[in-house]
């Protein structure tokens, strides 16, 4: 006997109970299961009204998951791909900028630990941090071993 089909609302609540989702992401997931007569946007509005779906919580959760491994540009790009824009995105960017050098230094320390002496190793370290989404200025400070007080 097959399990009973979940309603669209039950499916949405199941997704949200596992982790925070952006409105765009949840709409994409739910649209696969929407039948004729189902209004996904109305359901999402209801979820937001009841504070079960929140862009702010989603953004904070994503930043919390990604900040220990990635730089600002990569995190901001991921937020934008999930539909976070406008003033909220600018505020999140400014909060991330405050900790970028410390995060880059921690990641560099875990991966390499010592300042490279030859150009080949230096370029390897620079590429690693740039691919993680850190800014050029931050990478230069970390690679040169500059003080955080600069």
Backbone as CSV, one residue per row, in Angstrom:
resi,resn,N_x,N_y,N_z,CA_x,CA_y,CA_z,C_x,C_y,C_z
1,UNK,0.842,-1.169,0.000,0.000,0.000,0.000,0.893,1.240,0.000
2,UNK,0.738,2.108,-0.978,1.601,3.293,-1.052,1.278,4.288,0.064
3,UNK,2.312,5.015,0.493,2.058,6.026,1.533,1.141,7.123,1.001
4,UNK,0.365,7.748,1.882,-0.553,8.809,1.424,0.229,10.024,0.916
5,UNK,-0.348,10.684,-0.069,0.267,11.878,-0.626,0.191,13.021,0.381
6,UNK,1.285,13.717,0.532,1.301,14.883,1.420,0.678,16.079,0.714
7,UNK,-0.011,16.887,1.472,-0.522,18.124,0.898,0.653,19.064,0.668
8,UNK,0.416,20.085,-0.107,1.468,21.051,-0.407,1.943,21.749,0.869
9,UNK,1.026,22.074,1.749,1.383,22.734,3.010,2.200,21.786,3.893
10,UNK,1.805,20.544,3.979,2.547,19.566,4.783,3.956,19.370,4.223
11,UNK,4.065,19.331,2.914,5.374,19.189,2.275,6.247,20.408,2.576
12,UNK,5.662,21.594,2.519,6.406,22.823,2.811,6.891,22.827,4.256
13,UNK,6.015,22.423,5.173,6.400,22.381,6.586,7.470,21.326,6.833
14,UNK,7.432,20.244,6.106,8.479,19.224,6.229,9.829,19.797,5.782
15,UNK,9.839,20.494,4.649,11.085,21.121,4.184,11.607,22.121,5.209
16,UNK,10.691,22.945,5.732,11.106,23.982,6.684,11.521,23.398,8.028
17,UNK,11.040,22.227,8.367,11.456,21.620,9.634,12.878,21.069,9.541
18,UNK,13.330,20.783,8.333,14.685,20.261,8.157,15.728,21.372,8.214
19,UNK,15.443,22.492,7.561,16.329,23.657,7.566,15.573,24.845,6.998
20,UNK,16.166,26.024,7.177,15.557,27.240,6.624,15.693,27.235,5.102
21,UNK,14.674,27.728,4.426,14.677,27.836,2.968,14.340,29.270,2.580
22,UNK,14.856,29.688,1.446,14.435,30.982,0.910,13.090,30.793,0.212
23,UNK,12.403,31.886,0.013,11.100,31.816,-0.658,11.260,31.235,-2.058
24,UNK,12.273,31.678,-2.772,12.524,31.221,-4.133,12.814,29.719,-4.163
25,UNK,13.639,29.261,-3.251,14.010,27.856,-3.190,12.809,26.977,-2.835
26,UNK,12.023,27.400,-1.862,10.856,26.629,-1.451,9.805,26.597,-2.565
27,UNK,9.644,27.712,-3.262,8.692,27.753,-4.377,9.123,26.778,-5.468
28,UNK,10.409,26.717,-5.743,10.919,25.795,-6.761,10.661,24.344,-6.354
29,UNK,10.918,24.031,-5.089,10.706,22.657,-4.617,9.227,22.275,-4.620
30,UNK,8.369,23.205,-4.212,6.941,22.896,-4.112,6.258,22.851,-5.474
31,UNK,6.768,23.609,-6.439,6.113,23.662,-7.747,6.121,22.299,-8.443
32,UNK,7.060,21.432,-8.082,7.086,20.084,-8.660,5.870,19.267,-8.222
33,UNK,5.348,19.577,-7.048,4.254,18.797,-6.484,2.899,19.509,-6.575
34,UNK,2.902,20.716,-7.079,1.650,21.477,-7.162,0.746,20.876,-8.234
35,UNK,-0.491,20.696,-7.873,-1.479,20.181,-8.814,-2.335,21.343,-9.300
36,UNK,-3.186,21.057,-10.231,-4.061,22.097,-10.759,-4.954,22.621,-9.640
37,UNK,-5.000,23.925,-9.498,-5.798,24.547,-8.447,-4.974,24.912,-7.220
38,UNK,-3.748,24.376,-7.098,-2.883,24.743,-5.975,-2.215,26.079,-6.269
39,UNK,-2.202,26.945,-5.280,-1.564,28.248,-5.430,-0.336,28.296,-4.519
40,UNK,0.828,28.097,-5.105,2.078,28.050,-4.345,2.375,29.411,-3.721
41,UNK,2.143,30.490,-4.472,2.424,31.829,-3.929,1.556,32.145,-2.716
42,UNK,0.297,31.755,-2.764,-0.593,31.991,-1.611,-0.109,31.200,-0.401
43,UNK,0.345,29.976,-0.623,0.878,29.165,0.463,2.132,29.805,1.051
44,UNK,3.008,30.299,0.194,4.228,30.956,0.669,3.897,32.228,1.449
45,UNK,2.888,32.964,0.988,2.451,34.153,1.729,1.940,33.775,3.117
46,UNK,1.176,32.691,3.195,0.665,32.215,4.476,1.819,31.811,5.398
47,UNK,2.804,31.112,4.855,3.957,30.690,5.654,4.743,31.895,6.178
48,UNK,4.896,32.915,5.338,5.583,34.130,5.780,4.761,34.878,6.823
49,UNK,3.459,34.924,6.632,2.584,35.616,7.579,2.662,34.971,8.961
50,UNK,2.732,33.656,8.999,2.832,32.927,10.262,4.270,32.808,10.768
51,UNK,5.190,33.434,10.061,6.608,33.471,10.421,7.256,32.080,10.408
52,UNK,6.743,31.206,9.559,7.369,29.900,9.382,8.420,29.964,8.288
53,UNK,8.292,30.933,7.406,9.235,31.162,6.320,9.765,32.576,6.479
54,UNK,11.076,32.716,6.587,11.657,34.031,6.834,12.957,34.191,6.054
55,UNK,13.037,35.244,5.243,14.268,35.534,4.501,15.410,35.862,5.454
56,UNK,15.099,36.561,6.538,16.149,36.945,7.495,16.764,35.708,8.153
57,UNK,15.922,34.810,8.608,16.433,33.573,9.229,17.208,32.737,8.220
58,UNK,16.681,32.669,6.991,17.385,31.916,5.952,18.762,32.508,5.709
59,UNK,18.838,33.839,5.588,20.112,34.496,5.326,21.101,34.259,6.456
60,UNK,20.640,34.400,7.677,21.524,34.174,8.825,22.009,32.726,8.878
61,UNK,21.132,31.781,8.586,21.516,30.372,8.605,22.535,30.068,7.511
62,UNK,22.320,30.614,6.326,23.254,30.383,5.231,24.617,30.978,5.558
63,UNK,24.625,32.188,6.086,25.892,32.819,6.454,26.586,32.012,7.542
64,UNK,25.834,31.543,8.506,26.422,30.739,9.575,27.055,29.459,9.032
65,UNK,26.385,28.818,8.065,26.927,27.588,7.477,28.151,27.840,6.615
66,UNK,28.181,28.953,5.913,29.224,29.185,4.918,30.401,30.040,5.400
67,UNK,30.211,30.843,6.435,31.230,31.829,6.826,32.549,31.195,7.239
68,UNK,32.535,30.031,7.804,33.777,29.401,8.251,34.598,28.847,7.092
69,UNK,34.027,28.801,5.888,34.738,28.211,4.761,34.903,29.134,3.568
70,UNK,34.064,30.167,3.453,34.059,30.966,2.236,34.145,32.455,2.522
71,UNK,34.539,33.199,1.490,34.652,34.644,1.582,33.359,35.346,1.224
72,UNK,33.411,36.667,1.365,32.206,37.484,1.171,31.599,37.334,-0.211
73,UNK,32.422,37.382,-1.270,31.835,37.357,-2.608,31.086,36.064,-2.882
74,UNK,31.613,34.978,-2.400,30.951,33.692,-2.633,29.646,33.596,-1.838
75,UNK,29.652,34.061,-0.614,28.444,34.020,0.217,27.378,34.951,-0.362
76,UNK,27.787,36.151,-0.763,26.836,37.116,-1.328,26.248,36.583,-2.629
77,UNK,27.073,35.949,-3.452,26.563,35.371,-4.705,25.538,34.279,-4.428
78,UNK,25.780,33.481,-3.406,24.817,32.437,-3.058,23.519,33.036,-2.529
79,UNK,23.638,34.094,-1.726,22.431,34.771,-1.234,21.625,35.339,-2.397
80,UNK,22.302,35.937,-3.360,21.607,36.497,-4.516,20.932,35.397,-5.340
81,UNK,21.583,34.250,-5.452,20.972,33.166,-6.218,19.719,32.629,-5.536
82,UNK,19.596,32.863,-4.231,18.401,32.439,-3.494,17.363,33.546,-3.402
83,UNK,17.592,34.665,-4.075,16.587,35.714,-4.135,16.689,36.772,-3.052
84,UNK,17.797,36.822,-2.313,17.979,37.871,-1.300,18.584,39.076,-2.010
85,UNK,17.887,40.200,-1.979,18.335,41.402,-2.687,18.045,42.642,-1.866
86,UNK,18.431,43.779,-2.403,18.068,45.064,-1.829,18.799,45.421,-0.558
87,UNK,18.072,46.099,0.307,18.651,46.626,1.545,19.129,45.504,2.470
88,UNK,18.405,44.408,2.503,18.798,43.283,3.357,20.155,42.736,2.939
89,UNK,20.383,42.659,1.632,21.663,42.155,1.134,22.789,43.117,1.477
90,UNK,22.541,44.416,1.369,23.576,45.401,1.700,23.957,45.316,3.176
91,UNK,22.982,45.131,4.028,23.263,45.017,5.461,24.076,43.753,5.762
92,UNK,23.719,42.665,5.119,24.454,41.417,5.315,25.893,41.538,4.810
93,UNK,26.073,42.240,3.687,27.422,42.443,3.150,28.286,43.244,4.120
94,UNK,27.725,44.264,4.709,28.511,45.080,5.640,28.867,44.287,6.895
95,UNK,27.959,43.431,7.364,28.269,42.587,8.524,29.355,41.574,8.198
96,UNK,29.324,41.030,7.010,30.347,40.068,6.598,31.712,40.731,6.443
97,UNK,31.720,41.964,5.947,32.987,42.661,5.707,33.762,42.870,7.001
98,UNK,33.065,42.980,8.118,33.740,43.207,9.395,34.612,42.031,9.810
99,UNK,34.257,40.831,9.376,34.986,39.635,9.826,35.771,38.943,8.725
100,UNK,35.843,39.539,7.551,36.450,38.838,6.417,37.922,38.506,6.642
101,UNK,38.686,39.423,7.165,40.119,39.168,7.343,40.339,38.053,8.370
102,UNK,39.609,38.080,9.457,39.773,37.029,10.469,39.402,35.662,9.909
103,UNK,38.308,35.613,9.156,37.887,34.333,8.579,38.909,33.827,7.570
104,UNK,39.427,34.731,6.737,40.432,34.334,5.750,41.701,33.842,6.442
105,UNK,42.099,34.516,7.499,43.297,34.106,8.230,43.108,32.717,8.850
106,UNK,41.944,32.436,9.404,41.684,31.121,9.994,41.728,30.016,8.938
107,UNK,41.107,30.280,7.793,41.095,29.292,6.715,42.508,29.069,6.198
108,UNK,43.258,30.151,5.993,44.638,30.053,5.523,45.484,29.290,6.539
109,UNK,45.292,29.571,7.818,46.061,28.915,8.876,45.792,27.414,8.895
110,UNK,44.518,27.032,8.745,44.179,25.601,8.739,44.788,24.891,7.534
111,UNK,44.780,25.553,6.382,45.231,24.908,5.144,46.747,24.936,4.999
112,UNK,47.372,26.087,5.273,48.796,26.242,4.991,49.636,26.450,6.248
113,UNK,49.293,27.424,7.053,49.980,27.643,8.316,51.260,28.457,8.259
114,UNK,51.963,28.454,7.140,53.207,29.229,7.042,53.170,30.079,5.778
115,UNK,53.862,31.217,5.855,53.944,32.101,4.700,54.868,31.465,3.670
116,UNK,54.436,31.433,2.428,55.213,30.808,1.365,56.456,31.633,1.044
117,UNK,57.550,30.935,0.793,58.803,31.620,0.448,59.007,31.719,-1.053
118,UNK,58.607,30.714,-1.794,58.808,30.790,-3.245,57.524,31.218,-3.944
119,UNK,57.660,31.802,-5.124,56.490,32.341,-5.838,55.423,31.297,-6.165
120,UNK,55.836,30.076,-6.465,54.868,29.046,-6.826,53.939,28.737,-5.653
121,UNK,54.501,28.601,-4.456,53.667,28.340,-3.279,52.810,29.545,-2.927
122,UNK,53.366,30.731,-3.104,52.611,31.956,-2.832,51.385,32.041,-3.748
123,UNK,51.582,31.748,-5.032,50.461,31.786,-5.981,49.418,30.718,-5.649
124,UNK,49.868,29.582,-5.182,48.945,28.517,-4.784,48.069,28.983,-3.631
125,UNK,48.662,29.633,-2.641,47.906,30.139,-1.499,46.943,31.243,-1.920
126,UNK,47.403,32.124,-2.774,46.551,33.219,-3.260,45.357,32.657,-4.030
127,UNK,45.623,31.720,-4.951,44.534,31.110,-5.724,43.514,30.434,-4.820
128,UNK,43.998,29.732,-3.814,43.100,29.030,-2.892,42.133,30.009,-2.231
129,UNK,42.671,31.108,-1.695,41.810,32.072,-1.001,40.886,32.815,-1.966
130,UNK,41.373,33.126,-3.156,40.525,33.809,-4.135,39.379,32.907,-4.587
131,UNK,39.655,31.618,-4.761,38.600,30.695,-5.166,37.560,30.510,-4.065
132,UNK,37.947,30.745,-2.843,37.007,30.671,-1.730,36.133,31.914,-1.641
133,UNK,36.427,32.942,-2.424,35.569,34.117,-2.470,36.054,35.297,-1.653
134,UNK,37.312,35.297,-1.244,37.845,36.426,-0.492,38.341,37.498,-1.452
135,UNK,38.301,38.748,-0.999,38.711,39.865,-1.848,40.225,39.878,-2.015
136,UNK,40.670,40.507,-3.072,42.103,40.613,-3.374,42.858,41.285,-2.219
137,UNK,42.273,42.340,-1.687,42.910,43.076,-0.580,43.075,42.192,0.655
138,UNK,42.043,41.450,0.978,42.090,40.553,2.133,43.124,39.463,1.929
139,UNK,43.169,38.901,0.741,44.136,37.842,0.445,45.556,38.364,0.592
140,UNK,45.809,39.551,0.087,47.158,40.119,0.201,47.550,40.326,1.656
141,UNK,46.620,40.801,2.480,46.911,41.006,3.897,47.230,39.690,4.584
142,UNK,46.463,38.663,4.279,46.661,37.370,4.929,47.977,36.735,4.468
143,UNK,48.261,36.775,3.182,49.471,36.154,2.640,50.716,36.854,3.158
144,UNK,50.675,38.156,3.252,51.843,38.894,3.739,51.987,38.801,5.253
145,UNK,50.972,38.297,5.923,51.025,38.199,7.373,50.842,39.546,8.062
146,UNK,50.087,40.438,7.418,49.874,41.770,7.967,49.059,41.683,9.265
147,UNK,49.228,42.644,10.138,48.480,42.685,11.386,47.006,42.957,11.088
148,UNK,46.164,42.459,11.974,44.717,42.710,11.845,44.365,44.144,12.150
149,UNK,45.258,44.867,12.785,44.964,46.234,13.194,45.085,47.225,12.038
150,UNK,45.537,46.807,10.869,45.743,47.722,9.750,44.467,48.392,9.340
